[in-house]
């Protein structure tokens, strides 16, 4: 059973307010839930977000997955940082995942790769001629003299 921490919409038409609930991931958005742990009213100025920190932490430790919006709200409230710090270094390892390394090559394959890397560099000319099409000072002087005559 995938447990989610998500928002459940309540309130009138065009005036939403939400409850922060812990629910089975298969149940509908406004359907059955396990526990109410907070509320969120985005239309108030400033928006209201209250949550029972201890209940939220307990559910996160049990493996409940917050939705993106709930995770942002938990981060603003400081609960998400507390959860991450309690998880410690294991969170950093899980986020980054296993590091991928280049496949190990045989000595022949390494030699071929090295020679292939050297070959294009050898075929490029060492220095290209400078100012092939650029006019020189002598060309400019003759043009001005020719126009003067």
Secondary structure, DSSP 8 states (H G I E B T S, - for coil): --EEEEEEEEEETTEEEEEEEEEETTS-TTS--SEEEEEEETTSSS-EEEE-HHHHHHHHHHT-EE-HHHHHHHHHHTHHHHHHHHHTHHHHHHHH----------HHHHHHHHHHHHHHHHHS-S---S-SSS--HHHHHHHHHHHH-
